[in-house]
Structure formats: structure tokens, C-alpha cells
Amino acid sequence: MTCEGCGKALGVFDEGFYKKMVSRGEEPRLCVACTARYFGFTEEKAWEMIRRFQAQGCMLFPCAGAQGKSEIQ
Ligand SMILES: [Zn+2]
């Protein structure tokens, strides 16, 4: 699965963010950056939101630090 906007391979955070923001029932088609652009905010803002979703225990996103993911700065 790759992003329709920029062609990047979609990771778990890209898929989770798309499902959270667009539709859970849809196959994810955009990465975090492109989903953010679609809604008119920055990628930085998108990661802020992802961190908040994680803090709320959203199941769409792995815990910070889980699986050795280093995408969250
Ligand atoms: Zn993209």
C-alpha cells in the first residue's frame, strides 16, 4: 500500500491517522503528511494529534516506543 499523494509506502502511523481522520472502513490511501495537507494543516500538527491519540490509548496507533518505531520524535 502506497500513498496516492506522494508514493511513499504507508506505515502503521500513516494508516492509523488516515483511518482516524477519514474513515475506519476505508483502505488507507494517504500518508500522514498528505492526509494533513488534505485537511489543511501541517504535518507537524498531524504528529501532535497522533501523540494525543496515543495518549488517549487509541488502538489505531502503537504505543510510543513500541516495536522500536522511531517515527515519533
Ligand atoms: Zn503522501
N, CA, C, O and the ligand as a Tripos MOL2 file, in Angstrom:
@<TRIPOS>MOLECULE
protein
  293   291    74     0     0
PROTEIN
NO_CHARGES

@<TRIPOS>ATOM
      1 N           0.8480   -1.2020    0.0000 N.3       1 MET1
      2 CA          0.0000    0.0000    0.0000 C.3       1 MET1
      3 C           0.8830    1.2510    0.0000 C.2       1 MET1
      4 O           1.7140    1.4230    0.8910 O.2       1 MET1
      5 N           0.7060    2.1130   -0.9860 N.am      2 THR2
      6 CA          1.4870    3.3500   -1.0230 C.3       2 THR2
      7 C           0.5640    4.5600   -1.0470 C.2       2 THR2
      8 O          -0.6090    4.4550   -1.4060 O.2       2 THR2
      9 N           1.1090    5.7100   -0.6590 N.am      3 CYS3
     10 CA          0.3480    6.9480   -0.6120 C.3       3 CYS3
     11 C          -0.0130    7.4100   -2.0260 C.2       3 CYS3
     12 O           0.8370    7.4390   -2.9170 O.2       3 CYS3
     13 N          -1.2720    7.7660   -2.2160 N.am      4 GLU4
     14 CA         -1.7020    8.2470   -3.5330 C.3       4 GLU4
     15 C          -1.2130    9.6660   -3.7990 C.2       4 GLU4
     16 O          -1.1950   10.1290   -4.9400 O.2       4 GLU4
     17 N          -0.8190   10.3460   -2.7280 N.am      5 GLY5
     18 CA         -0.3560   11.7250   -2.8830 C.3       5 GLY5
     19 C           1.1060   11.8190   -3.2560 C.2       5 GLY5
     20 O           1.4760   12.6010   -4.1320 O.2       5 GLY5
     21 N           1.9570   11.0180   -2.5910 N.am      6 CYS6
     22 CA          3.4040   11.1710   -2.7970 C.3       6 CYS6
     23 C           4.1100    9.8570   -3.1070 C.2       6 CYS6
     24 O           5.3100    9.8620   -3.3820 O.2       6 CYS6
     25 N           3.4010    8.7360   -3.0710 N.am      7 GLY7
     26 CA          4.0010    7.4710   -3.4600 C.3       7 GLY7
     27 C           4.7930    6.7620   -2.3760 C.2       7 GLY7
     28 O           5.3540    5.6910   -2.6080 O.2       7 GLY7
     29 N           4.8390    7.3650   -1.1810 N.am      8 LYS8
     30 CA          5.5540    6.7660   -0.0560 C.3       8 LYS8
     31 C           4.8100    5.5140    0.4300 C.2       8 LYS8
     32 O           3.5810    5.4620    0.3930 O.2       8 LYS8
     33 N           5.5650    4.5140    0.8830 N.am      9 ALA9
     34 CA          4.9410    3.3200    1.4580 C.3       9 ALA9
     35 C           4.2690    3.6970    2.7740 C.2       9 ALA9
     36 O           4.8500    4.4040    3.5960 O.2       9 ALA9
     37 N           3.0450    3.2210    2.9660 N.am     10 LEU10
     38 CA          2.3020    3.5780    4.1720 C.3      10 LEU10
     39 C           2.7000    2.7090    5.3470 C.2      10 LEU10
     40 O           2.7120    1.4830    5.2480 O.2      10 LEU10
     41 N           3.0260    3.3520    6.4650 N.am     11 GLY11
     42 CA          3.3520    2.6530    7.6920 C.3      11 GLY11
     43 C           2.1360    2.6190    8.6000 C.2      11 GLY11
     44 O           1.0630    3.1090    8.2500 O.2      11 GLY11
     45 N           2.3250    2.0310    9.7700 N.am     12 VAL12
     46 CA          1.2090    1.8630   10.6950 C.3      12 VAL12
     47 C           0.6350    3.2120   11.1370 C.2      12 VAL12
     48 O          -0.5680    3.3300   11.3650 O.2      12 VAL12
     49 N           1.4950    4.2270   11.2570 N.am     13 PHE13
     50 CA          1.0090    5.5410   11.6830 C.3      13 PHE13
     51 C           0.2340    6.2290   10.5600 C.2      13 PHE13
     52 O          -0.7680    6.9010   10.8060 O.2      13 PHE13
     53 N           0.7090    6.0540    9.3280 N.am     14 ASP14
     54 CA          0.0020    6.6310    8.1800 C.3      14 ASP14
     55 C          -1.4020    6.0320    8.0820 C.2      14 ASP14
     56 O          -2.3920    6.7420    7.9060 O.2      14 ASP14
     57 N          -1.4540    4.7030    8.2010 N.am     15 GLU15
     58 CA         -2.7420    4.0100    8.0960 C.3      15 GLU15
     59 C          -3.6690    4.3870    9.2490 C.2      15 GLU15
     60 O          -4.8620    4.6200    9.0560 O.2      15 GLU15
     61 N          -3.0930    4.4420   10.4510 N.am     16 GLY16
     62 CA         -3.8950    4.7860   11.6210 C.3      16 GLY16
     63 C          -4.4480    6.1960   11.5330 C.2      16 GLY16
     64 O          -5.6090    6.4380   11.8650 O.2      16 GLY16
     65 N          -3.6170    7.1260   11.0850 N.am     17 PHE17
     66 CA         -4.0490    8.5150   11.0030 C.3      17 PHE17
     67 C          -5.1420    8.6750    9.9440 C.2      17 PHE17
     68 O          -6.1160    9.4000   10.1470 O.2      17 PHE17
     69 N          -4.9680    8.0000    8.8310 N.am     18 TYR18
     70 CA         -5.9860    8.0750    7.7700 C.3      18 TYR18
     71 C          -7.3190    7.5280    8.2760 C.2      18 TYR18
     72 O          -8.3750    8.1250    8.0660 O.2      18 TYR18
     73 N          -7.2450    6.3970    8.9360 N.am     19 LYS19
     74 CA         -8.4790    5.7800    9.4420 C.3      19 LYS19
     75 C          -9.1460    6.6580   10.4880 C.2      19 LYS19
     76 O         -10.3700    6.7770   10.5310 O.2      19 LYS19
     77 N          -8.3220    7.2740   11.3330 N.am     20 LYS20
     78 CA         -8.8420    8.1280   12.3840 C.3      20 LYS20
     79 C          -9.4950    9.3820   11.7800 C.2      20 LYS20
     80 O         -10.5680    9.8030   12.2110 O.2      20 LYS20
     81 N          -8.8360    9.9640   10.7850 N.am     21 MET21
     82 CA         -9.2810   11.2460   10.2540 C.3      21 MET21
     83 C         -10.3220   11.1100    9.1430 C.2      21 MET21
     84 O         -11.2350   11.9300    9.0490 O.2      21 MET21
     85 N         -10.1930   10.1000    8.3180 N.am     22 VAL22
     86 CA        -11.0710    9.9800    7.1530 C.3      22 VAL22
     87 C         -12.1760    8.9580    7.3830 C.2      22 VAL22
     88 O         -13.3500    9.3120    7.4910 O.2      22 VAL22
     89 N         -11.7950    7.6950    7.4580 N.am     23 SER23
     90 CA        -12.7950    6.6640    7.6580 C.3      23 SER23
     91 C         -12.1490    5.3600    8.0770 C.2      23 SER23
     92 O         -11.1960    4.8970    7.4510 O.2      23 SER23
     93 N         -12.6700    4.7760    9.1320 N.am     24 ARG24
     94 CA        -12.1480    3.4960    9.5990 C.3      24 ARG24
     95 C         -12.4560    2.3770    8.6250 C.2      24 ARG24
     96 O         -11.7240    1.3910    8.5450 O.2      24 ARG24
     97 N         -13.5550    2.5340    7.8760 N.am     25 GLY25
     98 CA        -13.9900    1.4620    6.9990 C.3      25 GLY25
     99 C         -13.3150    1.4720    5.6360 C.2      25 GLY25
    100 O         -13.5810    0.6180    4.7910 O.2      25 GLY25
    101 N         -12.4410    2.4460    5.4360 N.am     26 GLU26
    102 CA        -11.8100    2.5890    4.1260 C.3      26 GLU26
    103 C         -10.3660    2.1220    4.1570 C.2      26 GLU26
    104 O          -9.7030    2.2030    5.1910 O.2      26 GLU26
    105 N          -9.8800    1.6350    3.0300 N.am     27 GLU27
    106 CA         -8.4670    1.3060    2.9160 C.3      27 GLU27
    107 C          -7.6800    2.6150    2.9380 C.2      27 GLU27
    108 O          -8.0020    3.5450    2.1980 O.2      27 GLU27
    109 N          -6.6510    2.6900    3.7830 N.am     28 PRO28
    110 CA         -5.8560    3.9290    3.8440 C.3      28 PRO28
    111 C          -5.1930    4.2220    2.4980 C.2      28 PRO28
    112 O          -4.6240    3.3270    1.8740 O.2      28 PRO28
    113 N          -5.2700    5.4610    2.0620 N.am     29 ARG29
    114 CA         -4.7010    5.8170    0.7650 C.3      29 ARG29
    115 C          -3.6860    6.9540    0.8310 C.2      29 ARG29
    116 O          -2.9990    7.2270   -0.1530 O.2      29 ARG29
    117 N          -3.5860    7.6270    1.9950 N.am     30 LEU30
    118 CA         -2.6720    8.7600    2.1020 C.3      30 LEU30
    119 C          -1.7740    8.6390    3.3340 C.2      30 LEU30
    120 O          -2.1830    8.0980    4.3620 O.2      30 LEU30
    121 N          -0.5490    9.1500    3.2190 N.am     31 CYS31
    122 CA          0.3550    9.1570    4.3620 C.3      31 CYS31
    123 C          -0.0390   10.2900    5.3160 C.2      31 CYS31
    124 O          -0.9320   11.0830    5.0160 O.2      31 CYS31
    125 N           0.6300   10.3540    6.4540 N.am     32 VAL32
    126 CA          0.3200   11.3820    7.4500 C.3      32 VAL32
    127 C           0.4330   12.7820    6.8430 C.2      32 VAL32
    128 O          -0.4500   13.6200    7.0290 O.2      32 VAL32
    129 N           1.5240   13.0260    6.1170 N.am     33 ALA33
    130 CA          1.7510   14.3600    5.5530 C.3      33 ALA33
    131 C           0.6600   14.7380    4.5530 C.2      33 ALA33
    132 O           0.1690   15.8670    4.5620 O.2      33 ALA33
    133 N           0.2830   13.7960    3.6950 N.am     34 CYS34
    134 CA         -0.7240   14.0790    2.6710 C.3      34 CYS34
    135 C          -2.1300   14.1760    3.2780 C.2      34 CYS34
    136 O          -2.9520   14.9670    2.8140 O.2      34 CYS34
    137 N          -2.4020   13.3780    4.3070 N.am     35 THR35
    138 CA         -3.6940   13.4860    4.9960 C.3      35 THR35
    139 C          -3.7910   14.8580    5.6560 C.2      35 THR35
    140 O          -4.8370   15.5060    5.6100 O.2      35 THR35
    141 N          -2.6840   15.2980    6.2760 N.am     36 ALA36
    142 CA         -2.6540   16.6210    6.9100 C.3      36 ALA36
    143 C          -2.9250   17.7020    5.8710 C.2      36 ALA36
    144 O          -3.7220   18.6100    6.1070 O.2      36 ALA36
    145 N          -2.2660   17.6050    4.7260 N.am     37 ARG37
    146 CA         -2.4310   18.6040    3.6630 C.3      37 ARG37
    147 C          -3.8820   18.5990    3.1740 C.2      37 ARG37
    148 O          -4.4530   19.6520    2.8900 O.2      37 ARG37
    149 N          -4.4620   17.4210    3.0810 N.am     38 TYR38
    150 CA         -5.8450   17.2750    2.6320 C.3      38 TYR38
    151 C          -6.7990   18.0490    3.5370 C.2      38 TYR38
    152 O          -7.7670   18.6550    3.0770 O.2      38 TYR38
    153 N          -6.4970   18.0120    4.8530 N.am     39 PHE39
    154 CA         -7.3500   18.7150    5.8070 C.3      39 PHE39
    155 C          -6.9090   20.1480    6.0590 C.2      39 PHE39
    156 O          -7.5800   20.8940    6.7720 O.2      39 PHE39
    157 N          -5.7750   20.5320    5.4720 N.am     40 GLY40
    158 CA         -5.3430   21.9130    5.5690 C.3      40 GLY40
    159 C          -4.5230   22.2530    6.7980 C.2      40 GLY40
    160 O          -4.4650   23.4150    7.2000 O.2      40 GLY40
    161 N          -3.8800   21.2480    7.4070 N.am     41 PHE41
    162 CA         -2.9420   21.5850    8.4700 C.3      41 PHE41
    163 C          -1.5870   20.9570    8.1820 C.2      41 PHE41
    164 O          -1.4410   20.1730    7.2440 O.2      41 PHE41
    165 N          -0.5850   21.3130    9.0100 N.am     42 THR42
    166 CA          0.7830   20.8760    8.7410 C.3      42 THR42
    167 C           1.0380   19.4560    9.2460 C.2      42 THR42
    168 O           0.3010   18.9210   10.0730 O.2      42 THR42
    169 N           2.1050   18.8730    8.7170 N.am     43 GLU43
    170 CA          2.4810   17.5280    9.1510 C.3      43 GLU43
    171 C           2.8550   17.5480   10.6370 C.2      43 GLU43
    172 O           2.5770   16.6020   11.3740 O.2      43 GLU43
    173 N           3.4840   18.6370   11.0570 N.am     44 GLU44
    174 CA          3.8620   18.7850   12.4630 C.3      44 GLU44
    175 C           2.6280   18.7010   13.3620 C.2      44 GLU44
    176 O           2.6320   18.0300   14.3930 O.2      44 GLU44
    177 N           1.5800   19.3980   12.9430 N.am     45 LYS45
    178 CA          0.3060   19.3960   13.6800 C.3      45 LYS45
    179 C          -0.2790   17.9710   13.6930 C.2      45 LYS45
    180 O          -0.8330   17.5220   14.6960 O.2      45 LYS45
    181 N          -0.1430   17.2860   12.5700 N.am     46 ALA46
    182 CA         -0.6610   15.9260   12.4710 C.3      46 ALA46
    183 C           0.0100   15.0130   13.4980 C.2      46 ALA46
    184 O          -0.6590   14.2060   14.1440 O.2      46 ALA46
    185 N           1.3400   15.1400   13.6480 N.am     47 TRP47
    186 CA          2.0600   14.2890   14.6160 C.3      47 TRP47
    187 C           1.6750   14.6440   16.0340 C.2      47 TRP47
    188 O           1.6320   13.7830   16.9110 O.2      47 TRP47
    189 N           1.3920   15.9350   16.2580 N.am     48 GLU48
    190 CA          0.8930   16.3570   17.5730 C.3      48 GLU48
    191 C          -0.4090   15.6150   17.8860 C.2      48 GLU48
    192 O          -0.6120   15.1080   18.9890 O.2      48 GLU48
    193 N          -1.2790   15.5720   16.8780 N.am     49 MET49
    194 CA         -2.5680   14.8980   17.0550 C.3      49 MET49
    195 C          -2.3660   13.4100   17.2940 C.2      49 MET49
    196 O          -3.0480   12.8170   18.1300 O.2      49 MET49
    197 N          -1.4310   12.8000   16.5610 N.am     50 ILE50
    198 CA         -1.1570   11.3730   16.7230 C.3      50 ILE50
    199 C          -0.6790   11.0900   18.1370 C.2      50 ILE50
    200 O          -1.0900   10.1120   18.7620 O.2      50 ILE50
    201 N           0.2050   11.9670   18.6380 N.am     51 ARG51
    202 CA          0.6940   11.7760   20.0140 C.3      51 ARG51
    203 C          -0.4640   11.8710   21.0080 C.2      51 ARG51
    204 O          -0.4970   11.1550   22.0090 O.2      51 ARG51
    205 N          -1.4190   12.7720   20.7140 N.am     52 ARG52
    206 CA         -2.5790   12.9150   21.6020 C.3      52 ARG52
    207 C          -3.4590   11.6600   21.5340 C.2      52 ARG52
    208 O          -3.9500   11.1760   22.5550 O.2      52 ARG52
    209 N          -3.6480   11.1440   20.3150 N.am     53 PHE53
    210 CA         -4.4500    9.9200   20.1590 C.3      53 PHE53
    211 C          -3.7870    8.7740   20.9260 C.2      53 PHE53
    212 O          -4.4600    7.9720   21.5730 O.2      53 PHE53
    213 N          -2.4540    8.7120   20.8420 N.am     54 GLN54
    214 CA         -1.7200    7.6610   21.5640 C.3      54 GLN54
    215 C          -1.9240    7.8020   23.0650 C.2      54 GLN54
    216 O          -2.1360    6.8200   23.7780 O.2      54 GLN54
    217 N          -1.8540    9.0560   23.5320 N.am     55 ALA55
    218 CA         -2.0110    9.3110   24.9670 C.3      55 ALA55
    219 C          -3.3950    8.8920   25.4340 C.2      55 ALA55
    220 O          -3.5780    8.4920   26.5840 O.2      55 ALA55
    221 N          -4.3660    8.9850   24.5370 N.am     56 GLN56
    222 CA         -5.7340    8.5930   24.8710 C.3      56 GLN56
    223 C          -5.9130    7.0770   24.7680 C.2      56 GLN56
    224 O          -6.9740    6.5400   25.0870 O.2      56 GLN56
    225 N          -4.8650    6.4070   24.3220 N.am     57 GLY57
    226 CA         -4.9280    4.9600   24.2250 C.3      57 GLY57
    227 C          -5.6160    4.4560   22.9740 C.2      57 GLY57
    228 O          -6.1330    3.3390   22.9480 O.2      57 GLY57
    229 N          -5.6220    5.2920   21.9160 N.am     58 CYS58
    230 CA         -6.2570    4.8770   20.6720 C.3      58 CYS58
    231 C          -5.5920    3.6190   20.1250 C.2      58 CYS58
    232 O          -4.3690    3.5570   20.0010 O.2      58 CYS58
    233 N          -6.4050    2.6220   19.7990 N.am     59 MET59
    234 CA         -5.8840    1.3410   19.3550 C.3      59 MET59
    235 C          -5.3220    1.3720   17.9300 C.2      59 MET59
    236 O          -4.6700    0.4230   17.4940 O.2      59 MET59
    237 N          -5.5770    2.4590   17.2130 N.am     60 LEU60
    238 CA         -5.0770    2.5480   15.8430 C.3      60 LEU60
    239 C          -3.5740    2.8040   15.7990 C.2      60 LEU60
    240 O          -2.9180    2.5870   14.7810 O.2      60 LEU60
    241 N          -3.0440    3.2750   16.9400 N.am     61 PHE61
    242 CA         -1.6210    3.6090   16.9670 C.3      61 PHE61
    243 C          -0.8990    2.7920   18.0280 C.2      61 PHE61
    244 O          -1.3870    2.6540   19.1500 O.2      61 PHE61
    245 N           0.2610    2.2500   17.6760 N.am     62 PRO62
    246 CA          1.0440    1.5330   18.6800 C.3      62 PRO62
    247 C           1.5440    2.5190   19.7300 C.2      62 PRO62
    248 O           1.6970    3.7090   19.4560 O.2      62 PRO62
    249 N           1.7960    2.0150   20.9250 N.am     63 CYS63
    250 CA          2.3110    2.8770   21.9860 C.3      63 CYS63
    251 C           3.6270    3.5090   21.5460 C.2      63 CYS63
    252 O           4.3860    2.9150   20.7810 O.2      63 CYS63
    253 N           3.8840    4.7000   22.0280 N.am     64 ALA64
    254 CA          5.1590    5.3460   21.7440 C.3      64 ALA64
    255 C           6.2750    4.4260   22.2050 C.2      64 ALA64
    256 O           6.2460    3.9230   23.3270 O.2      64 ALA64
    257 N           7.2450    4.2080   21.3540 N.am     65 GLY65
    258 CA          8.3670    3.3590   21.7280 C.3      65 GLY65
    259 C           8.1510    1.8910   21.4290 C.2      65 GLY65
    260 O           9.0900    1.0980   21.4900 O.2      65 GLY65
    261 N           6.9060    1.5180   21.1040 N.am     66 ALA66
    262 CA          6.6280    0.1190   20.8200 C.3      66 ALA66
    263 C           7.2360   -0.2940   19.4850 C.2      66 ALA66
    264 O           7.3490    0.5250   18.5730 O.2      66 ALA66
    265 N           7.6160   -1.5240   19.3690 N.am     67 GLN67
    266 CA          8.1350   -2.1050   18.1350 C.3      67 GLN67
    267 C           9.3310   -1.3410   17.5710 C.2      67 GLN67
    268 O           9.6090   -1.4130   16.3740 O.2      67 GLN67
    269 N          10.0310   -0.6160   18.4270 N.am     68 GLY68
    270 CA         11.2310    0.0890   18.0020 C.3      68 GLY68
    271 C          10.9640    1.1720   16.9740 C.2      68 GLY68
    272 O          11.8670    1.5810   16.2440 O.2      68 GLY68
    273 N           9.7260    1.6350   16.9180 N.am     69 LYS69
    274 CA          9.3970    2.7020   15.9680 C.3      69 LYS69
    275 C          10.0820    4.0010   16.3840 C.2      69 LYS69
    276 O          10.0540    4.3830   17.5540 O.2      69 LYS69
    277 N          10.6860    4.6620   15.4280 N.am     70 SER70
    278 CA         11.3560    5.9170   15.7580 C.3      70 SER70
    279 C          10.7470    7.0750   14.9540 C.2      70 SER70
    280 O          11.3680    8.1250   14.7840 O.2      70 SER70
    281 N           9.5290    6.8600   14.4700 N.am     71 GLU71
    282 CA          8.9000    7.8880   13.6390 C.3      71 GLU71
    283 C           8.4480    9.0810   14.4720 C.2      71 GLU71
    284 O           8.2960   10.1920   13.9640 O.2      71 GLU71
    285 N           8.2380    8.8310   15.7510 N.am     72 ILE72
    286 CA          7.7980    9.9250   16.6250 C.3      72 ILE72
    287 C           9.0230   10.5610   17.2620 C.2      72 ILE72
    288 O           9.7650    9.9060   17.9930 O.2      72 ILE72
    289 N           9.2210   11.7970   16.9890 N.am     73 GLN73
    290 CA         10.3720   12.4850   17.5590 C.3      73 GLN73
    291 C          10.0150   13.0570   18.9210 C.2      73 GLN73
    292 O          10.8570   13.6780   19.5700 O.2      73 GLN73
    293 ZN          1.8950   11.1020    0.9540 Zn       74 ZN74
@<TRIPOS>BOND
     1     1     2 1
     2     2     3 1
     3     3     4 2
     4     3     5 am
     5     5     6 1
     6     6     7 1
     7     7     8 2
     8     7     9 am
     9     9    10 1
    10    10    11 1
    11    11    12 2
    12    11    13 am
    13    13    14 1
    14    14    15 1
    15    15    16 2
    16    15    17 am
    17    17    18 1
    18    18    19 1
    19    19    20 2
    20    19    21 am
    21    21    22 1
    22    22    23 1
    23    23    24 2
    24    23    25 am
    25    25    26 1
    26    26    27 1
    27    27    28 2
    28    27    29 am
    29    29    30 1
    30    30    31 1
    31    31    32 2
    32    31    33 am
    33    33    34 1
    34    34    35 1
    35    35    36 2
    36    35    37 am
    37    37    38 1
    38    38    39 1
    39    39    40 2
    40    39    41 am
    41    41    42 1
    42    42    43 1
    43    43    44 2
    44    43    45 am
    45    45    46 1
    46    46    47 1
    47    47    48 2
    48    47    49 am
    49    49    50 1
    50    50    51 1
    51    51    52 2
    52    51    53 am
    53    53    54 1
    54    54    55 1
    55    55    56 2
    56    55    57 am
    57    57    58 1
    58    58    59 1
    59    59    60 2
    60    59    61 am
    61    61    62 1
    62    62    63 1
    63    63    64 2
    64    63    65 am
    65    65    66 1
    66    66    67 1
    67    67    68 2
    68    67    69 am
    69    69    70 1
    70    70    71 1
    71    71    72 2
    72    71    73 am
    73    73    74 1
    74    74    75 1
    75    75    76 2
    76    75    77 am
    77    77    78 1
    78    78    79 1
    79    79    80 2
    80    79    81 am
    81    81    82 1
    82    82    83 1
    83    83    84 2
    84    83    85 am
    85    85    86 1
    86    86    87 1
    87    87    88 2
    88    87    89 am
    89    89    90 1
    90    90    91 1
    91    91    92 2
    92    91    93 am
    93    93    94 1
    94    94    95 1
    95    95    96 2
    96    95    97 am
    97    97    98 1
    98    98    99 1
    99    99   100 2
   100    99   101 am
   101   101   102 1
   102   102   103 1
   103   103   104 2
   104   103   105 am
   105   105   106 1
   106   106   107 1
   107   107   108 2
   108   107   109 am
   109   109   110 1
   110   110   111 1
   111   111   112 2
   112   111   113 am
   113   113   114 1
   114   114   115 1
   115   115   116 2
   116   115   117 am
   117   117   118 1
   118   118   119 1
   119   119   120 2
   120   119   121 am
   121   121   122 1
   122   122   123 1
   123   123   124 2
   124   123   125 am
   125   125   126 1
   126   126   127 1
   127   127   128 2
   128   127   129 am
   129   129   130 1
   130   130   131 1
   131   131   132 2
   132   131   133 am
   133   133   134 1
   134   134   135 1
   135   135   136 2
   136   135   137 am
   137   137   138 1
   138   138   139 1
   139   139   140 2
   140   139   141 am
   141   141   142 1
   142   142   143 1
   143   143   144 2
   144   143   145 am
   145   145   146 1
   146   146   147 1
   147   147   148 2
   148   147   149 am
   149   149   150 1
   150   150   151 1
   151   151   152 2
   152   151   153 am
   153   153   154 1
   154   154   155 1
   155   155   156 2
   156   155   157 am
   157   157   158 1
   158   158   159 1
   159   159   160 2
   160   159   161 am
   161   161   162 1
   162   162   163 1
   163   163   164 2
   164   163   165 am
   165   165   166 1
   166   166   167 1
   167   167   168 2
   168   167   169 am
   169   169   170 1
   170   170   171 1
   171   171   172 2
   172   171   173 am
   173   173   174 1
   174   174   175 1
   175   175   176 2
   176   175   177 am
   177   177   178 1
   178   178   179 1
   179   179   180 2
   180   179   181 am
   181   181   182 1
   182   182   183 1
   183   183   184 2
   184   183   185 am
   185   185   186 1
   186   186   187 1
   187   187   188 2
   188   187   189 am
   189   189   190 1
   190   190   191 1
   191   191   192 2
   192   191   193 am
   193   193   194 1
   194   194   195 1
   195   195   196 2
   196   195   197 am
   197   197   198 1
   198   198   199 1
   199   199   200 2
   200   199   201 am
   201   201   202 1
   202   202   203 1
   203   203   204 2
   204   203   205 am
   205   205   206 1
   206   206   207 1
   207   207   208 2
   208   207   209 am
   209   209   210 1
   210   210   211 1
   211   211   212 2
   212   211   213 am
   213   213   214 1
   214   214   215 1
   215   215   216 2
   216   215   217 am
   217   217   218 1
   218   218   219 1
   219   219   220 2
   220   219   221 am
   221   221   222 1
   222   222   223 1
   223   223   224 2
   224   223   225 am
   225   225   226 1
   226   226   227 1
   227   227   228 2
   228   227   229 am
   229   229   230 1
   230   230   231 1
   231   231   232 2
   232   231   233 am
   233   233   234 1
   234   234   235 1
   235   235   236 2
   236   235   237 am
   237   237   238 1
   238   238   239 1
   239   239   240 2
   240   239   241 am
   241   241   242 1
   242   242   243 1
   243   243   244 2
   244   243   245 am
   245   245   246 1
   246   246   247 1
   247   247   248 2
   248   247   249 am
   249   249   250 1
   250   250   251 1
   251   251   252 2
   252   251   253 am
   253   253   254 1
   254   254   255 1
   255   255   256 2
   256   255   257 am
   257   257   258 1
   258   258   259 1
   259   259   260 2
   260   259   261 am
   261   261   262 1
   262   262   263 1
   263   263   264 2
   264   263   265 am
   265   265   266 1
   266   266   267 1
   267   267   268 2
   268   267   269 am
   269   269   270 1
   270   270   271 1
   271   271   272 2
   272   271   273 am
   273   273   274 1
   274   274   275 1
   275   275   276 2
   276   275   277 am
   277   277   278 1
   278   278   279 1
   279   279   280 2
   280   279   281 am
   281   281   282 1
   282   282   283 1
   283   283   284 2
   284   283   285 am
   285   285   286 1
   286   286   287 1
   287   287   288 2
   288   287   289 am
   289   289   290 1
   290   290   291 1
   291   291   292 2
@<TRIPOS>SUBSTRUCTURE
     1 MET1         2 RESIDUE 1 A MET
     2 THR2         6 RESIDUE 1 A THR
     3 CYS3        10 RESIDUE 1 A CYS
     4 GLU4        14 RESIDUE 1 A GLU
     5 GLY5        18 RESIDUE 1 A GLY
     6 CYS6        22 RESIDUE 1 A CYS
     7 GLY7        26 RESIDUE 1 A GLY
     8 LYS8        30 RESIDUE 1 A LYS
     9 ALA9        34 RESIDUE 1 A ALA
    10 LEU10       38 RESIDUE 1 A LEU
    11 GLY11       42 RESIDUE 1 A GLY
    12 VAL12       46 RESIDUE 1 A VAL
    13 PHE13       50 RESIDUE 1 A PHE
    14 ASP14       54 RESIDUE 1 A ASP
    15 GLU15       58 RESIDUE 1 A GLU
    16 GLY16       62 RESIDUE 1 A GLY
    17 PHE17       66 RESIDUE 1 A PHE
    18 TYR18       70 RESIDUE 1 A TYR
    19 LYS19       74 RESIDUE 1 A LYS
    20 LYS20       78 RESIDUE 1 A LYS
    21 MET21       82 RESIDUE 1 A MET
    22 VAL22       86 RESIDUE 1 A VAL
    23 SER23       90 RESIDUE 1 A SER
    24 ARG24       94 RESIDUE 1 A ARG
    25 GLY25       98 RESIDUE 1 A GLY
    26 GLU26      102 RESIDUE 1 A GLU
    27 GLU27      106 RESIDUE 1 A GLU
    28 PRO28      110 RESIDUE 1 A PRO
    29 ARG29      114 RESIDUE 1 A ARG
    30 LEU30      118 RESIDUE 1 A LEU
    31 CYS31      122 RESIDUE 1 A CYS
    32 VAL32      126 RESIDUE 1 A VAL
    33 ALA33      130 RESIDUE 1 A ALA
    34 CYS34      134 RESIDUE 1 A CYS
    35 THR35      138 RESIDUE 1 A THR
    36 ALA36      142 RESIDUE 1 A ALA
    37 ARG37      146 RESIDUE 1 A ARG
    38 TYR38      150 RESIDUE 1 A TYR
    39 PHE39      154 RESIDUE 1 A PHE
    40 GLY40      158 RESIDUE 1 A GLY
    41 PHE41      162 RESIDUE 1 A PHE
    42 THR42      166 RESIDUE 1 A THR
    43 GLU43      170 RESIDUE 1 A GLU
    44 GLU44      174 RESIDUE 1 A GLU
    45 LYS45      178 RESIDUE 1 A LYS
    46 ALA46      182 RESIDUE 1 A ALA
    47 TRP47      186 RESIDUE 1 A TRP
    48 GLU48      190 RESIDUE 1 A GLU
    49 MET49      194 RESIDUE 1 A MET
    50 ILE50      198 RESIDUE 1 A ILE
    51 ARG51      202 RESIDUE 1 A ARG
    52 ARG52      206 RESIDUE 1 A ARG
    53 PHE53      210 RESIDUE 1 A PHE
    54 GLN54      214 RESIDUE 1 A GLN
    55 ALA55      218 RESIDUE 1 A ALA
    56 GLN56      222 RESIDUE 1 A GLN
    57 GLY57      226 RESIDUE 1 A GLY
    58 CYS58      230 RESIDUE 1 A CYS
    59 MET59      234 RESIDUE 1 A MET
    60 LEU60      238 RESIDUE 1 A LEU
    61 PHE61      242 RESIDUE 1 A PHE
    62 PRO62      246 RESIDUE 1 A PRO
    63 CYS63      250 RESIDUE 1 A CYS
    64 ALA64      254 RESIDUE 1 A ALA
    65 GLY65      258 RESIDUE 1 A GLY
    66 ALA66      262 RESIDUE 1 A ALA
    67 GLN67      266 RESIDUE 1 A GLN
    68 GLY68      270 RESIDUE 1 A GLY
    69 LYS69      274 RESIDUE 1 A LYS
    70 SER70      278 RESIDUE 1 A SER
    71 GLU71      282 RESIDUE 1 A GLU
    72 ILE72      286 RESIDUE 1 A ILE
    73 GLN73      290 RESIDUE 1 A GLN
    74 ZN74       293 GROUP 0 **** ****
